Each structure stands twice: as structure tokens, then as C-alpha cells.
Amino acid sequence: MSIIKGQATFEFTIPCLKKIEGKRFYSPIFSTADNMFWQLEYQPNDPEDSHCCLVFLTAIPNPEEAISTQFWSDRANVEASLFMKTSSYNKSYIMTTDDYSIRGKSWGKSFEKMKNYAPVTIGVTFVNSDLELKGYNSVLTTRPETKDITEAWSRQLDVPENSDVLFNVKDGVVYASKSILSERSEYFSGFFKGRWAEISKHNVELGSTDTTIEHIIIDVPDISKVVFLEMLRYIYTDEVRFNLVPSVEIFRVADKYLLTKLRQKARVEIFKRLTNKNAMSVLFNEAWKWNDLKDDIINFIVDNFQEMKDTPEYKKLAAEYKGHPAGIEIFQEILDRLLDKQILK
């Protein structure tokens, strides 16, 4: 491996556009520095201008960025120029990289749509980068980069014949393996090493067979089956599906079971989904119970206060906050941070 300091250009050619009309294309992931990854995306149609297409420069978060609610400051030191070209067309735009974050991982530019279906080259030139010359695959794909999922482990979850633990949750039962839980969770490892033998047990009959399996029974009356299953799925596979379960629910259960990484993932997901309309309700309904989550949302409110203060959601809570157990304290924090922001300006 060698490293070049200075300018680095990555470019990828999309074949005859007529054959693949309407499809999105993604470049392979490439790196401009240690632990700094990117990907280009070509969209054939700009929804705001039918005569244009779009090219995006997407930041692929490294492990530290993936769990941060702040701007990714390391990327701010990199200057980038996004371009598209053919034999008769060449256009480029300077990109700013100082506002990449978990809420904004992809920024793009609009380019003129080619009418002759000739091959098109998209690319990006970085300045002030430390390019690690490891080689890369230049083949384009119509699918974005995906993560490997441990399907074999996932299939073992909630299967009575593959389990020896039964959780009685709020609205059903969930089956799991004591050995997997102990191996992959400090909480459950300590739990089962403790006085678990005193937990009641029962036998589960397996369908048409005469086999029965003894299960440890654990009561979890305050968590729904879908939320508890998703937490266990994370323990089994390191994957979580926020599209199926509210991120606040995942945050709560991860906090309870001391799953630090899952808790941080959920915290980031909550932050990503904040809007001017929902931030106040998320803060007052749930986030005020945890200092770090509360701070994230108060910072969001302060940063967007001029737009948020006129929303019906903000006005409603501003009128009713004194009835909330922490309402006075929360509004005082918001006021203090707004004053601090004005002073800094």
C-alpha cells in the first residue's frame, strides 16, 4: 500500500444509457483516507427538472461516524469536485463536505441529461486527501452497497426446538437460546450465571413428535413481542430493523438490557428522524428520561428554533409544559441554550 497526499480522482463509466434507461447506478465504495469511505450514485431523473439527472456523493459512515449525532468533522477537511462528462459534455461542481452527518450522508448536483444515450462518466476529484492506493473494483452496480447478515443465526431465533429459554412478553412468548444470549450479551451472561436455576421451568412439546424440551421461563411483562424479538435479533445478528420497530422503543429496551451499541444505534436513529413537527413531542414523551437523548433533541430544537416556534406542536406544548413532571426544567434548558447561542453570535 502507498499513500499519495493531495489530489485524487475517482471516475466510473455508465454504459449506453438506452439499454439501462431509468435505472440508478452505484459505484463501488472507495476510500480517500484511513477509515473514510465514499460512494457515487447516478439517478437518471431529477424530480425538479425533467431535463436533468442527478449525481450524488455519499459518505459511507465508519464505525465512529455511525454512532455520532454530530457533524462528521474529519470530512470537513476534504475538498471535493463532483463531475459528469461525455465526449461532448463536461461539467463539474465544487462540493462542500463540512455538513455530512448521520442526518445528511448524501449530497448531490444536477447535470444536463444526455439525449444521445452515449456512455456517461461520473466522478469526483478530492483535494487535500490522503489516498491509500490499495486498488479498487471499478464495476458499477444497480444496487447500493449492502451489509452481510448472519442469516443462519437469525433463523435460530424464536424456534422452540432450537431454544431452552422462553420469555413471557406483554403480548405473547418468545423463544431463545441460553448459550447464544450468554455468549453475546453481558447482561444475560450475568443473569444466567446468577440465580437463574430458581426460575420456573416447563416442557414444550414439539408438534407431531413426542419430544419435549425443558425451557427456562422469564417474565417480561413491560415489553411487546415485536420489540423484544428485534432486540434479540440484534443480539443474534448485530442487525436491527428500525423500519419495523420505533427507534424510541429500541432505545428503551437496549437501555434496560445494557446493550450499549444498540442503544447508541437507536439514539442516532431517533436523531435522524427528528423534524420540526415531532421534536417537541419526542422530547416530552420519551427523551427527557435520558440525559444524552434529551441533550440531542434540545440541541436540535435550539438549532431549528426559528422554524419550530411557529408550529402548532410547539405552541401546544409551550402552553401545557407546566403540567409535565420535568416541563419547567426542560423549557429552562431550552431558554438557556438559546441565550448561549445568541451570546456566541
C-alpha positions in Angstrom: 0.0 0.0 0.0 1.2 3.5 -0.8 -0.3 6.9 0.1 -0.5 10.0 -2.1 -1.2 13.3 -0.4 -3.0 15.8 -2.5 -5.5 15.3 -5.3 -7.3 12.1 -6.1 -9.9 11.4 -8.8 -12.3 8.5 -8.9 -14.4 8.1 -12.1 -16.8 5.4 -13.4 -18.4 5.0 -16.8 -22.0 4.1 -17.2 -22.6 2.1 -20.4 -25.0 3.0 -23.2 -27.9 4.8 -21.4 -30.6 3.5 -23.8 -30.1 -0.1 -22.6 -30.4 0.8 -18.9 -32.8 3.7 -19.1 -34.5 4.6 -15.9 -32.0 2.7 -13.6 -29.9 4.0 -10.8 -26.3 3.2 -10.7 -23.9 3.0 -7.7 -20.1 3.0 -7.8 -18.1 0.6 -5.6 -17.2 2.0 -2.3 -13.8 3.8 -2.3 -11.6 5.5 0.3 -9.7 8.8 0.4 -8.1 8.2 3.8 -7.9 5.7 6.5 -11.5 4.9 7.6 -13.1 7.5 5.3 -15.3 5.9 2.7 -17.5 7.2 -0.2 -19.8 6.1 -2.9 -21.2 7.7 -6.1 -24.8 7.4 -7.2 -26.3 8.2 -10.6 -30.0 9.0 -10.7 -31.4 9.2 -14.3 -34.1 11.7 -13.4 -34.1 15.0 -11.4 -37.6 15.3 -9.9 -37.3 19.1 -10.0 -36.2 19.3 -13.7 -37.1 16.7 -16.3 -34.2 17.7 -18.5 -31.6 16.8 -15.8 -30.2 13.9 -14.0 -28.5 13.7 -10.6 -25.1 12.6 -9.3 -24.6 12.1 -5.5 -21.5 11.8 -3.4 -22.5 9.6 -0.4 -20.4 9.3 2.7 -20.3 5.7 4.0 -20.1 6.1 7.7 -17.2 4.5 9.6 -17.9 2.9 13.0 -17.3 6.2 14.9 -19.5 8.2 12.5 -22.3 5.7 12.5 -22.9 6.3 16.2 -22.4 10.1 16.3 -25.1 12.7 16.3 -22.6 15.5 15.4 -21.3 16.6 12.1 -18.5 14.4 10.8 -15.7 16.9 11.3 -12.9 14.7 9.7 -14.7 15.1 6.3 -14.8 18.8 6.5 -11.0 19.0 5.7 -11.6 17.4 2.3 -12.5 19.5 -0.7 -14.4 17.7 -3.5 -15.4 18.4 -7.1 -18.3 16.4 -8.5 -18.4 15.9 -12.3 -20.1 14.3 -15.2 -18.7 14.1 -18.8 -19.1 12.6 -22.2 -17.2 13.1 -25.4 -19.1 16.3 -26.0 -20.0 17.4 -22.4 -18.0 18.2 -19.3 -19.5 19.8 -16.2 -18.2 20.0 -12.6 -19.3 21.5 -9.3 -17.4 22.2 -6.1 -18.9 20.3 -3.2 -18.7 21.2 0.5 -18.1 18.3 2.8 -18.5 20.1 6.2 -22.1 19.2 6.7 -22.1 15.5 6.3 -23.7 13.7 9.3 -26.0 10.8 10.1 -28.9 13.1 9.1 -27.3 14.0 5.8 -25.0 11.4 4.4 -25.5 12.1 0.7 -25.3 15.4 -1.3 -25.8 15.8 -5.0 -25.8 18.0 -8.0 -28.0 18.3 -11.1 -26.5 17.7 -14.5 -27.8 18.0 -18.0 -29.5 14.8 -19.2 -27.8 13.3 -22.2 -30.1 12.9 -25.3 -27.9 10.7 -27.5 -27.7 7.8 -24.9 -23.9 7.8 -25.2 -21.8 6.4 -22.3 -21.5 8.8 -19.4 -18.7 9.1 -17.0 -19.4 10.3 -13.4 -16.7 11.0 -10.9 -15.3 13.1 -8.1 -12.0 14.8 -7.5 -10.8 15.2 -3.9 -8.3 17.8 -2.8 -6.3 17.6 0.4 -6.9 13.8 0.7 -4.6 11.0 1.8 -5.3 8.5 -0.9 -4.4 4.9 0.0 -3.5 3.0 -3.1 -4.9 -0.4 -2.4 -6.7 -0.8 -5.7 -10.5 -0.9 -6.1 -13.2 -2.6 -8.2 -14.4 -0.2 -10.9 -17.5 -2.2 -11.8 -20.8 -0.3 -11.4 -23.9 -1.9 -9.9 -27.6 -1.2 -9.9 -27.8 -2.0 -6.2 -26.4 0.1 -3.3 -23.8 -1.5 -1.0 -25.5 -3.9 1.5 -24.3 -5.4 4.7 -23.9 -9.1 5.3 -26.5 -10.5 7.6 -25.9 -13.6 9.6 -29.0 -15.4 8.3 -28.1 -18.7 9.9 -28.1 -17.1 13.3 -31.3 -15.2 12.6 -33.1 -18.4 11.7 -32.3 -19.9 15.1 -34.3 -17.2 16.9 -37.9 -17.9 18.2 -37.8 -21.6 17.3 -39.0 -23.8 20.2 -36.9 -26.8 19.2 -33.7 -24.7 19.0 -34.2 -23.0 22.3 -34.1 -23.5 26.0 -35.4 -20.1 27.2 -39.0 -18.9 27.0 -39.8 -15.2 27.5 -43.3 -14.3 28.5 -43.6 -10.9 27.0 -46.5 -8.4 27.1 -48.5 -10.0 24.2 -47.0 -13.5 23.6 -44.0 -15.7 24.0 -40.5 -15.6 22.5 -38.0 -18.5 22.4 -34.3 -18.1 22.5 -31.1 -20.0 23.2 -29.4 -19.5 26.6 -25.9 -20.2 25.1 -26.3 -17.6 22.4 -27.7 -15.0 24.8 -24.9 -15.7 27.3 -22.2 -15.5 24.6 -23.3 -12.3 23.0 -24.8 -10.3 25.9 -23.1 -9.4 29.2 -26.5 -8.8 30.8 -27.8 -12.2 30.0 -24.4 -13.8 30.8 -24.5 -12.4 34.3 -28.2 -13.2 34.6 -27.8 -16.9 33.8 -24.7 -17.2 36.0 -26.7 -15.9 38.9 -29.7 -17.4 40.4 -31.4 -18.4 37.1 -31.8 -22.0 38.4 -34.6 -20.7 40.6 -36.6 -19.5 37.6 -39.5 -21.8 36.9 -39.2 -24.3 34.0 -41.6 -26.2 31.8 -41.6 -28.7 29.0 -42.5 -27.7 25.4 -44.0 -30.4 23.2 -42.7 -30.3 19.6 -45.5 -30.7 17.2 -46.1 -34.2 15.8 -43.1 -35.7 17.7 -43.1 -37.0 21.2 -40.0 -34.9 22.1 -40.2 -32.3 24.8 -37.7 -29.6 25.7 -37.3 -28.0 29.1 -37.3 -24.2 29.0 -36.3 -21.6 31.5 -39.3 -19.2 31.8 -38.6 -15.5 32.2 -41.4 -12.9 32.6 -41.1 -9.6 30.7 -44.5 -8.0 31.1 -43.5 -4.5 30.0 -42.2 -5.2 26.5 -44.1 -6.2 23.4 -43.2 -9.2 21.4 -42.2 -7.3 18.3 -39.8 -5.0 20.2 -38.3 -7.9 22.3 -37.8 -10.0 19.2 -36.0 -7.2 17.4 -33.7 -6.8 20.4 -32.9 -10.5 20.5 -32.4 -10.4 16.7 -29.7 -7.7 17.3 -28.1 -9.9 19.9 -28.1 -12.8 17.5 -27.0 -11.0 14.3 -25.8 -7.4 15.1 -28.6 -6.2 12.9 -31.6 -4.1 13.8 -34.6 -3.1 11.6 -35.8 0.3 12.6 -38.4 0.3 9.8 -40.3 -2.4 11.8 -40.0 -1.1 15.3 -40.0 2.5 16.6 -36.4 3.7 17.4 -37.5 5.0 20.7 -38.8 1.5 21.7 -35.5 0.0 20.7 -33.6 2.7 22.7 -35.7 1.9 25.8 -35.2 -1.9 25.7 -31.5 -1.5 24.8 -31.0 0.8 27.8 -32.8 -1.7 30.1 -30.7 -4.7 28.9 -27.4 -2.8 28.9 -26.9 -3.2 25.1 -24.6 -0.2 24.7 -24.1 -0.4 20.9 -27.7 -1.0 20.2 -28.7 1.9 22.5 -26.4 4.2 20.6 -27.7 3.0 17.2 -31.2 3.7 18.4 -30.1 7.1 19.7 -28.7 8.0 16.3 -31.8 6.8 14.5 -34.0 8.9 16.8 -31.9 11.9 15.9 -32.0 11.2 12.2 -35.8 11.1 12.3 -36.3 14.4 14.2 -38.4 17.1 12.4 -39.7 20.5 13.4 -43.1 18.8 13.9 -42.1 15.9 16.1 -39.1 17.0 18.1 -41.1 18.5 21.0 -43.3 15.5 21.4 -40.4 13.1 21.3 -38.6 15.2 23.9 -41.6 15.5 26.3 -43.0 11.9 25.8 -39.7 9.9 26.0 -36.4 11.6 25.6 -36.5 13.7 28.8 -35.9 10.5 30.8 -32.3 10.1 29.5 -29.8 12.9 29.6 -27.9 12.1 26.4 -31.1 11.7 24.4 -32.6 14.8 25.9 -29.5 16.9 25.0 -29.6 15.7 21.4 -33.2 16.9 21.0 -32.8 20.1 22.8 -29.8 20.9 20.6 -32.0 20.2 17.6 -34.7 22.4 18.9 -32.3 25.3 19.5 -30.7 24.9 16.0 -34.1 25.0 14.4 -36.0 27.2 16.8 -36.9 30.0 14.3 -38.9 27.5 12.2 -40.1 25.4 15.0 -41.6 28.1 17.3 -44.4 28.7 14.8 -45.6 25.1 14.5 -48.8 24.0 16.3 -46.9 21.2 18.0 -44.5 23.6 19.7 -47.2 26.1 20.6 -49.3 23.3 22.2 -46.5 22.0 24.4 -45.3 25.5 25.2 -48.8 26.2 26.7 -49.0 22.9 28.6 -45.4 22.3 29.7 -46.1 23.1 33.4 -48.2 20.0 33.7 -45.3 17.8 32.7 -43.1 16.3 35.5 -40.0 17.9 34.0 -41.6 20.6 31.9 -40.2 23.7 33.7 -36.7 22.2 33.8 -36.9 21.3 30.0 -38.0 24.8 28.9 -35.4 26.4 31.1 -32.7 24.3 29.4 -34.0 25.3 26.0 -34.1 29.0 27.0 -30.6 28.8 28.5 -29.2 27.3 25.3 -31.0 29.8 23.1 -29.4 32.6 25.2 -26.0 31.0 24.9 -26.3 30.7 21.2 -27.2 34.4 20.9 -24.2 35.3 23.1 -21.8 33.3 20.9 -23.1 35.0 17.8 
